[in-house]
Amino acid sequence: MNFSIAGDIGKLSLALDQTLLPKTESYLQKGSFLLADVNVILGNTQEDLAAAKDLMASMSSGGKVAVDDIRNFKERVPDLQQRLSDLTAVFQKIDSTVDVKDMIKLLQNRGIADSNFLALPVTMSTHPLFPIANYGAGMTPFYTTLCLWVGSLLLSSLLTVKFQPADFSFTSHEEYLGKYLLFATLSMLQGLIVALGDIFLLKIHIQEAGLFVGLTLFYCVVFSMIVYTLVTLFNNIGKSIGVVLLVLQLAGSGGTFPIQVTPAFFQAIHSMLPFTYAISGLREALAGVSYPTLMRDVWTLVGFFFAFLVIGYIFKPSLTSFLGKYSKQLHHSGVIGH
């Protein structure tokens, strides 16, 4: 935006000082001097005109007019004639000295310019840096990220995180990593469908479509790791934790409203939520890339991925044996199916 108010005020002040005010002052000074002469002449002529008026009224009414009155009026006629001549000369001098038309034209022209300036003192030029077509397109990063997380939760509900008994032995680490490959693969297929649907079915204009698809697949890997680790460590409790995280991220990620207008609790956890960085990254692909912001988002999500990978890899053996007996009891109770 270019705010030219300072320059416009300077131009207006300069024009007033150099053009309008000097001319107006000159016209008024000249006119005041000449009008003073007119006032004197009219003051002296007023008595003569009053006498002439009384004389004419008396004659028209048929009254008697004294010879002395006529003689007195006759004596006043030369003076009256001279004053009228002087008055005419003064008006001619006013007409030649003060160009009234020029003054009116000047005031009209400056009035238009000044009124335009006062009506719109700020000139605003908009140069969009990261344009977004409409509100729906602006909400695409939030709903796409939400869709990917819900997809990972659904996979954890439909598929088991445990290997079925087989004719070969395997460790808890192998079970953990092997099952994750299945979850990650199916999650990426879901993400690919979502990303292509945004582009070709919803026809959302995305500045960097390739980056958008790539980020979507990357988020599927990260989200599936987080949800899968929670479920494989805590079983059904892990699914509940995944739902709780979903609810917290809906309000605390700043996807629908600026995080500054949310309660203090959500502002405090804003930087600790995967949604925060996933939504920000997709916005970069949607509206135009700011690489420092994009790299911050990507590396933060890489950190989430490896953090949950390490947690799952370390605690999988111990938690499996510790929670195994409780899971069997819950299964035999008929309350939880798997």
C-alpha positions in Angstrom: 0.0 0.0 0.0 1.2 3.5 -0.8 -0.1 6.2 1.5 0.6 9.6 -0.2 -1.2 11.7 2.4 2.0 13.6 3.4 2.8 14.5 -0.2 -0.7 15.5 -1.0 -0.9 17.8 2.1 2.3 19.4 1.1 1.1 20.1 -2.4 -2.2 21.5 -1.1 -0.4 23.8 1.4 2.0 25.0 -1.3 -0.9 25.7 -3.7 -2.7 27.6 -1.0 0.3 29.7 -0.1 1.5 30.5 -3.6 -1.8 30.8 -5.6 -5.1 31.1 -3.8 -4.3 33.1 -0.7 -2.1 35.8 -2.4 -4.6 36.4 -5.2 -7.5 36.4 -2.8 -5.7 38.8 -0.5 -4.8 41.1 -3.4 -8.4 41.2 -4.7 -9.8 41.9 -1.3 -7.3 44.7 -0.5 -8.0 46.4 -3.8 -11.7 45.9 -3.5 -11.7 47.3 0.0 -10.0 50.5 -1.0 -12.3 51.1 -3.9 -15.4 50.2 -1.9 -14.4 52.7 0.7 -14.5 55.4 -2.0 -17.9 54.1 -3.0 -19.1 54.4 0.6 -18.0 58.0 0.8 -19.6 59.0 -2.5 -22.9 57.2 -1.6 -22.9 58.9 1.8 -22.6 62.3 0.3 -25.2 61.5 -2.4 -27.8 60.2 0.0 -29.0 63.6 1.1 -29.2 64.9 -2.6 -31.2 61.8 -3.6 -33.6 62.2 -0.6 -34.2 65.9 -1.5 -34.9 64.9 -5.1 -37.3 62.2 -4.0 -39.2 64.6 -1.8 -39.5 67.1 -4.6 -40.7 64.6 -7.1 -43.3 63.2 -4.6 -44.6 66.7 -4.0 -45.0 67.4 -7.7 -46.6 64.1 -8.5 -49.2 64.5 -5.7 -50.3 67.9 -7.1 -49.0 69.8 -4.0 -47.5 73.3 -4.1 -43.8 73.5 -4.7 -42.1 76.5 -3.4 -39.7 78.4 -5.7 -37.1 78.2 -3.1 -37.3 74.4 -3.0 -36.9 74.3 -6.8 -34.0 76.7 -6.6 -32.3 74.6 -3.8 -32.7 71.4 -5.8 -31.3 73.1 -8.9 -28.2 74.0 -6.9 -27.8 70.4 -5.8 -28.0 68.9 -9.3 -24.4 69.7 -10.4 -23.1 68.1 -7.2 -25.3 65.1 -7.7 -24.3 64.8 -11.3 -20.6 65.0 -10.3 -21.0 62.3 -7.5 -22.7 60.0 -9.9 -19.9 60.5 -12.4 -17.4 59.7 -9.6 -19.3 56.7 -8.6 -19.4 55.4 -12.2 -15.6 56.0 -12.4 -15.0 54.0 -9.2 -17.0 51.1 -10.5 -15.1 51.1 -13.8 -11.9 51.2 -11.8 -13.1 48.2 -9.7 -14.0 46.3 -12.9 -10.5 47.0 -14.5 -8.6 46.3 -11.3 -10.3 43.2 -9.9 -11.0 40.4 -12.4 -14.1 38.9 -10.7 -14.5 36.2 -13.3 -10.9 35.1 -12.8 -11.3 35.0 -9.0 -14.5 32.9 -9.3 -12.8 30.5 -11.7 -9.8 30.2 -9.4 -12.0 29.4 -6.4 -14.0 26.8 -8.4 -10.9 25.0 -9.7 -9.2 24.9 -6.3 -12.5 23.9 -4.7 -12.8 20.8 -6.8 -9.2 19.8 -6.3 -9.4 20.4 -2.5 -12.7 18.7 -2.1 -11.4 15.6 -3.9 -8.4 15.6 -1.6 -10.5 15.9 1.5 -12.9 13.2 0.4 -10.1 10.8 -0.3 -6.9 11.9 1.4 -5.2 8.5 1.3 -4.4 6.7 -2.0 -4.2 3.0 -1.4 -2.6 0.6 -3.9 -3.0 -3.1 -3.1 -0.4 -5.6 -4.3 -1.4 -9.1 -3.2 1.7 -11.2 -2.3 0.0 -14.5 -1.5 -3.4 -14.4 -3.2 -6.2 -16.8 -2.3 -9.2 -17.1 -4.5 -12.0 -17.2 -1.9 -12.9 -18.2 1.6 -13.4 -21.8 0.7 -9.9 -22.1 -0.8 -8.5 -20.5 2.3 -10.0 -23.2 4.5 -8.6 -26.0 2.4 -5.4 -26.5 4.5 -7.4 -26.9 7.7 -10.0 -29.4 6.3 -7.4 -31.3 4.4 -5.3 -31.7 7.5 -8.3 -32.7 9.5 -9.2 -35.3 6.9 -5.8 -36.9 7.1 -5.9 -37.2 10.9 -9.4 -38.7 10.9 -8.2 -41.1 8.2 -5.5 -42.3 10.5 -7.9 -42.7 13.4 -10.3 -44.7 11.2 -7.5 -47.0 10.1 -6.6 -47.7 13.7 -10.2 -48.6 14.3 -10.6 -50.9 11.3 -7.2 -52.6 11.5 -5.4 -54.3 14.3 -2.0 -53.2 15.4 -1.0 -56.8 16.4 0.3 -59.6 14.3 -1.8 -62.7 14.1 -0.1 -65.9 15.4 2.2 -67.2 12.7 4.6 -70.2 12.2 7.6 -68.0 12.7 8.8 -65.9 15.7 9.0 -62.2 15.7 10.0 -59.5 18.2 8.0 -56.6 19.5 10.2 -54.2 17.5 9.5 -56.1 14.3 5.8 -56.2 15.0 5.9 -52.5 15.7 7.7 -51.5 12.5 6.1 -54.1 10.3 2.6 -53.1 11.1 3.4 -49.4 10.8 4.4 -49.9 7.2 0.9 -51.2 6.5 -0.7 -48.2 8.3 1.6 -45.7 6.5 0.9 -47.2 3.1 -2.9 -47.1 3.5 -2.7 -43.7 5.0 -0.7 -42.3 2.0 -3.3 -43.8 -0.4 -6.0 -41.9 1.5 -3.9 -38.7 1.4 -3.3 -39.0 -2.3 -7.1 -39.3 -2.9 -7.7 -36.3 -0.7 -5.0 -34.1 -2.4 -6.1 -35.0 -6.0 -9.8 -34.5 -5.0 -8.9 -30.9 -3.8 -7.3 -30.2 -7.1 -9.4 -31.9 -9.7 -12.8 -32.4 -8.1 -13.1 -29.3 -5.9 -11.0 -27.4 -8.5 -9.2 -25.3 -5.8 -6.6 -23.1 -7.3 -3.3 -24.1 -5.7 -0.1 -22.2 -6.5 2.2 -25.2 -6.0 0.1 -28.3 -6.7 3.1 -30.7 -6.7 4.2 -29.4 -3.3 0.6 -29.6 -2.0 0.4 -33.3 -2.9 3.9 -34.0 -1.6 3.1 -32.4 1.8 -0.2 -34.3 2.0 1.6 -37.6 1.6 4.3 -36.5 4.1 1.6 -35.6 6.7 0.0 -39.0 6.2 3.3 -40.6 7.2 3.6 -38.4 10.3 0.0 -38.6 11.4 -0.1 -42.4 11.0 3.0 -42.7 13.1 1.5 -40.6 15.9 -1.8 -42.4 15.9 -0.3 -45.9 15.3 2.2 -45.4 18.2 -0.6 -44.3 20.6 -2.7 -47.3 19.7 0.1 -49.9 19.7 1.3 -48.8 23.1 -2.1 -48.2 24.8 -4.5 -50.2 22.7 -8.0 -48.7 22.9 -6.9 -46.0 25.3 -4.6 -44.9 22.6 -7.5 -44.4 20.3 -9.2 -42.2 22.9 -6.0 -40.2 23.2 -6.0 -39.7 19.4 -9.6 -38.3 19.6 -8.7 -36.0 22.4 -5.7 -34.7 20.4 -8.1 -34.2 17.5 -10.4 -32.0 19.6 -7.5 -30.0 21.0 -6.1 -29.4 17.6 -9.4 -28.2 16.1 -9.3 -25.2 18.5 -5.6 -24.8 19.1 -4.1 -25.0 15.7 -5.4 -21.6 14.4 -6.9 -23.2 11.3 -10.3 -21.4 11.4 -9.5 -18.3 13.5 -6.3 -16.5 14.4 -4.8 -18.1 17.4 -4.7 -14.7 19.1 -8.5 -14.6 19.5 -8.7 -18.0 21.2 -8.5 -18.6 25.0 -5.2 -18.6 26.7 -5.1 -22.4 27.1 -5.2 -22.9 23.3 -2.6 -20.2 22.7 -0.3 -22.0 25.2 -0.5 -25.4 23.4 -0.6 -23.9 19.9 3.1 -24.5 19.2 3.0 -28.1 20.5 0.3 -29.4 18.1 1.1 -31.1 14.8 -1.9 -29.4 13.1 -0.3 -26.0 13.6 2.6 -26.9 11.3 0.7 -29.1 8.9 -1.9 -26.3 8.2 0.9 -23.7 7.8 2.7 -25.8 5.3 -0.3 -26.4 3.2 -1.0 -22.7 3.2 2.4 -22.1 1.7 1.6 -24.5 -1.1 -1.8 -23.0 -1.6 -1.0 -19.3 -1.7 2.8 -19.1 -2.5 5.8 -20.4 -0.8 7.8 -18.7 1.9 10.6 -21.2 2.2 11.8 -20.3 5.8 8.3 -20.9 7.0 7.9 -24.0 5.0 11.2 -25.5 6.2 10.3 -24.7 9.8 7.0 -26.6 9.4 8.5 -29.6 7.7 11.4 -30.0 10.2 9.0 -29.6 13.1 6.8 -32.4 11.8 9.9 -34.5 11.1 10.7 -34.0 14.8 7.2 -35.2 15.7 7.7 -38.3 13.6 11.0 -39.4 15.1 9.9 -38.5 18.6 6.9 -41.0 18.4 9.1 -43.5 16.5 11.6 -43.5 19.3 8.9 -43.6 22.0 7.2 -46.6 20.3 10.4 -48.4 19.6 11.6 -48.1 23.2 8.4 -48.7 25.1 6.7 -51.2 22.8 8.2 -54.4 24.4 7.7 -53.3 28.0 4.2 -51.9 27.6 3.1 -54.9 25.5 3.9 -57.3 28.4 2.6 -54.9 31.0 -0.7 -54.2 29.3 -1.2 -57.6 27.8 -2.9 -59.2 30.8 -5.3 -56.2 31.2 -6.2 -56.4 27.5 -7.0 -60.1 27.8 -9.3 -59.4 30.8 -11.1 -56.6 28.9 -11.5 -58.9 25.9 -13.0 -61.7 28.0 -15.3 -59.2 29.7 -17.0 -58.5 26.4 -16.8 -54.8 26.9 -14.0 -54.3 24.3 -13.9 -56.3 21.1 -10.2 -56.0 20.3 
